[in-house]
Amino acid sequence: MPELPEVETVRRGLAPTMEGATLQRLELRRPDLRFPLPRDFAARVEGRRILALSRRAKYLLVDLEDDLTVIAHLGMSGSFRIEAAAEANLPGVFHHERRKDEKHDHVVFHLQRPEGSVRVVYNDPRRFGFMELMARSELDTYPAFRDLGPEPVGNILSPDYLATRFAGRSQPLKSALLDQKVIAGLGNIYVCEALWRSHLSPTRKVSTLVTAKGKPKAELELLTQSIREVIADAIEAGGSSLRDHIQTDGTLGYFQHSFRAYDREGEPCLTDGCRGTVERIVQSGRSTFYCRTCQK
């Protein structure tokens, strides 16, 4: 499942082409993805200008004129690619060496820009992705957004905020960080990496990171910094291309080459001076990778 850095990478790849363009035609090649596509989807969006591309947690948001927003989730295998017309002189450089099988092209955004026409194609072999359409002013009521916590890259996430969520709780640290009501968009890969960077065990009780007076300990301050840094590094690297994820230009992300814990079971820990070995345990049905020697 693409995590926040992958979705943010897609947003940044699409934005130069989609923002400011007019959605001339929406081509729907099937009536559904994971769920049925919105009723009268094409009729409701065609002819409208795309104002901005944004993101909430792991969801891509396409903001249109007249208070409309397309909500897109990539599911397990969804991806977008940009196909510029030959006469177009569009921002960015696009490559198509790794184009997906076109029989899985399910939704095509036909756009018009001053520089020329362009197509943005949504491809999804497994069809676990989906698209919704609703008023931008009502996004806070969307079921998936209603109870979301702060973004891991936003100003709200702080040691003090996490201290208020962790105080008095016995929940394992890994499980708490995966709770979308605590932090939005933080997924399995990046939790493992942040815990390794902060030398904290995924099985540790969250309350042990908070003082008796409810203040964050130094370990919680380091964890907050590690979360911010690992997400920023992953976005800079273009996300982690595991299994199906590719960027909008067809190229792969590279953060998977920088993993220090995730998917390194049996390999030596990379912490300086540590002679431990990365282990894999299962927590709430998810694989956790960590070094019990230096993560306490």
N, C-alpha and C positions, 0 to 999 in steps of 0.2 A: 504494500500500500504506500503510495507516495506520501512523504511527510512534508512538514511545513517548508523546509528549504527547497524541495523539488517544486512545490506549487509556486513559491515565490520566484524561483528561476523561470518557470513557465510564464508567470505574470510579466516579469521583466523582458522576456523574449517577445511576447505578444504586444506589449504596450506601444512601442514605436510605430507599429503598423496599424493597430486597431484604434488607438485613441485619436479622435478627430475625424475618423472615417465615417462614411454613411453606409449603413447596412442596407444595401439595395435589395438583396434577396437572401432568404434563409432556406436552404435546400435540406429537406428532411428525407433521408433515404430509407427510414423505417419508422414505425410509429412509437417505438419505445427503446429504452436502453435498460438499465436495471428496473426503472419504473416507466410508465407511460410518459411521453413528452407532454409538455403543457398543452392544454386545449387551445386551439387557434394560435399556436406558437408563432408560426411565420407571419400571419396577418397582423399580429399585435406588435411585432418588432420591425417589420420591413419599412424602409424609408426613414428610419430614425438615425440620428447621429450618435455615435459612441462617445460619451463624455470622458470616461476614465475606466481604467482597469484597477481593481483593488483586490484585497485578499482578507479573509477572516478565517483564522485557524488553517485548515487544509482545503478551504473552499475558494475558488476563483470567482470574482464578482465582476460582471460586465455592466457598467452603468450607462443607461441610455437616456435620451431625452424623455421628457414627460414622466419622470419619477418611476421609470421601469428599470429593473435589474435582473439580468440573467445570472442565476447561481449555478455554477458548474463544479462537479466533483469528478475527479479522474478515476475513481475506483481502483481496481488492481492493475489495469493495463491501458488506461486511457492516455492519449497524448494529442497535442495539437501540432500541426505543421503549417508553414506559410508557403504559399505558392504565388509568386508575383508574376504578372503578365510580362511578356518580353519587353514591352515598351515602358514598363514602370521603372521609376527611379526612386525606390523606396529606401528609407533609412535602414541601416544595418546590412550585414552580409549573411545570406542564407545558403545553407548547404543541404543537399538531399541525398548524400551517399547512402544513408541508412533509411530509406523511405519504407514505411509500413505497407503491407499488402492492402491495396486499394479496395478490396472487397469488404474490408472492415471500416471503410470511411462511411460514417453514419450521419454526420451533420456537417454542412458546408456553409460557412459565412461568406457570401459574395459581397465584397466591400468596394467602395469607390473613394479614392483619394485624389487630390489635385494632381499627384504624380502619375496616376493611372489606376487600373483595377487590380485587385488582389483577392485571393481566396485564402481563408483560414479553415483548415480541415480538421475535424475531430475524428480520430481513429480509435477504435476500442474493440480488440478481438474478443475479449471475454464479456463485454457489455455489463461490467459492474459499476461503471460510472453513471452519472445521471445529470439532468439539467432541470432547473425549476425557473419560474418567472413570477416575480412579485414586485410590489411597490417598494422603492428604495426607503421611503419613509416608514415602512412597516417591517424592515429587516430584523429589528430586535425581537419581533414576535415569531420569527421563523423557528420551528422546534429545535433545530440543531444549534441555533445561536443563543437561545433564550437564557441558558444557564452557563454559558462559556466564561471561563476565567480570563485574565489578562493575557495578552500576547507575550511570548518570551523575549521579544525585541522591543517591547514598549516601555514607557516610563513607569507604569504602574507596578511592574514586577520589581520587587525590592526585597532585601532581607527582612525588613519590618513586615511587609505584606505576608511573606511565607511564614514568618513567626506566628502571625495571627491564625494561619490555617493549620499549623502543625502543633501548636501548644495543646498539651493534654491528650494527644492522640497516640495510639500505639501502632498505627498502620505502618507497614514497611515502606521505606523511603522510595523504592522503585515504584510501587503501586500508587503512592500519593502523587508522584510526579507525572504519572500517566493519566491521572484523573483530569479530564478536560474542564471540570469545574474549578480546578486549582490553577492550571496553566493551559491555555488553549493552543492546540497544535503541536504540542511536544510529544513525540512518538518514541517508539522502542529504541531505535538506533541511537538517537541523540541523547536519550536519558542514560543509556549505557556509557556513552562517551563522556557526558558531563560528570557522571559519578566517578569515572576513572580519573578525570582531570582533577577532581576535588578530593580524591583519596577517601571516598565514603562508600561504605558497604551498601548494596541495594537492599539488604535485609534489615538494616538498622531501623529502629523505631524513630519516627519523625520527631517525637517529643524530646529526644535526647539532643536535638539541635537548638533547643530553646531554653533559656534560663528560667529559673523559678519565678522571675518577675515578668516573664513573657517576652523577653528581648532576644534577638537573634545572637547565637554564639558566632565566633569567628568562622567556624566550619560552615555555617549557613551562609555567611557572607561570601565565602569562597565558592560555595555551590551556586549561588545566584550569579556570580561573575562567570563561572564555568558554563552555565546554561547559555548566557548571552554570547559568550565567545564561541562555543561550539556551533551555535546556530549561525552566527555571522560568518565563521570560517566555511561552513557547509554551503551557504548561499554564494559566497565568493568563489567556491570551487564548482558551482553549478549543480549542487545536490549530489546524491549518491545513486548511481545508475545500477540498481540491482534489478535483475529480471527484465522488466518491461520499460522502465522509465527512460525516456530520452528528452532532450531539450527541443524547443520549437524549431531549431535549425537542423535537427537530425543528429546532432552530436551528443556525446555522453558526458555526464558529470564526472568529477574526479575525486570527490571527497572519500569515496570508498577506499582509495589508495592511502588515506590518512587515518584509517581506523586504528585506534590504540587498544580497544577492548572488543568491540562488536565483531562477531564471527571469527574470533581468533582463538577458539578453544584449543587448549593443548600447547599453545605457543608461549614463549617467554614474555613476561610482563616487560613493557618498555619504559617503566618508571626508572629513572636513574638510581642505581644502587640496589634496586629490588631484584631478588633472585626467585621471585614467585612465578607461577604459571597461570595463564588465563583459564578460568573454568567456565562451564555453562551449567546453569541451574534453570529450573522452570518456575516462574512466578505468575500465578493467575493465567496459566496457559500460554505464556509468552517466554521465549528464551532470553535469559539474562546472562551477559558475559562480564566477568569481573575477576580481579586478583584478590584473593582473601589475605594475601600476605601484606599488601600495602593499602588496601581499602578496608577501613575499620568503621 
